[in-house]
């Protein structure tokens, strides 16, 4: 007797909550201002167009096993804070899917102290849940008083949009809800958060399909310093 064929995974059209989430992401990148920056404007347009193509592709939605991390204890507070911000439509769409997210660290070795204050969950990309090679979308949650060490991404352009809380990148200003942070390929960036409240950010990574599929995240390593000779 031949084994029964495995059921096919649902498509995006079969999972409307995921489709609504992607559409709210697309609207966020349409409504936010580029501040007159041509590189930022081009990136925002690329993200919008990529999401539009994903919606037309109607790709499969493959959910992994639910996975949590300690920082998810702050998610409820972060979502509550986000419902009163300009990013509320995306926050509300996200609230319908919290039970289907797989929270990850993304690093083989997480620095001491960070494992309780950071995690991310992807929405779309080569590893799903919405399976696509066009764009990686997701959220990252930081607990209060968190320092996310300096790191960079080779070959892709990254942006964050603050959904709730506030963060600083490279100590260059404070990014409140609705703010967009732009990191071109290779730029080192370090993120810090406020003392009393969590911060929730949406992120988009855009690049070639091969780059997105093979992206590996690495923290920079501080150089040893010999006080007599300078950095080694």
VENSULFEN-V574782 format. One record per pair of residues at least 24 apart in sequence whose C-alpha atoms are under 6 Angstrom apart, sorted by the first residue. I is the first residue (numbers start at 0). J is the second residue. D is the distance in Angstrom with one decimal. If there is no record, write none. Layout:
i = <I	I>
j = <J	J>
d = <D	D>
This chain:
i = <8	9	9	10	10	10	10	11	11	11	11	20	23	49	59	60	60	61	62	65	65	66	66	67	69	70	70	70	77	80	81	81	86	116	116	117	125	132	134	135	135	136	136	137	137	138	138	138	139	139	140	140	141	141	142	143	143	143	143	143	144	144	144	145	145	146	146	147	147	148	149	149	149	149	149	150	150	150	150	151	151	151	152	152	153	153	154	155	155	155	156	156	156	156	157	157	157	158	158	158	159	159	160	160	161	162	162	163	163	164	164	165	166	166	167>
j = <59	59	60	57	58	59	60	57	58	59	60	92	89	133	130	128	129	128	128	100	101	101	102	102	115	115	116	117	197	163	162	163	162	141	142	141	212	208	205	203	204	202	203	201	202	200	201	202	199	200	198	199	197	198	197	193	194	195	196	197	192	193	194	191	192	190	191	189	190	189	187	188	189	218	219	187	188	218	219	185	186	187	184	185	184	185	184	184	205	206	183	184	204	205	182	203	204	182	202	203	201	202	200	201	200	199	200	198	199	197	198	198	191	192	191>
d = <6.0	5.7	5.8	5.9	5.5	4.1	5.6	5.1	5.7	5.9	5.9	5.4	5.2	5.8	5.9	5.2	4.6	4.8	5.2	6.0	4.9	4.5	5.3	5.2	5.1	5.3	5.1	5.8	5.9	5.8	5.7	4.6	5.7	5.5	4.6	4.7	5.7	4.8	5.3	5.7	5.1	5.8	4.7	5.8	5.4	5.5	4.3	5.8	5.9	5.3	6.0	4.7	5.6	5.2	4.4	5.7	5.0	5.4	5.0	4.7	5.4	5.4	4.3	5.6	5.3	5.9	4.5	5.8	5.0	5.2	5.9	5.0	4.2	6.0	5.8	5.2	5.6	4.5	5.4	5.3	5.5	4.7	5.9	5.4	5.3	5.0	5.3	5.1	5.6	4.7	4.7	5.1	5.7	5.3	5.1	5.7	4.6	6.0	5.6	5.4	5.5	4.3	5.5	5.2	4.4	5.4	5.2	5.4	5.2	5.9	4.2	5.9	5.7	4.6	5.3>
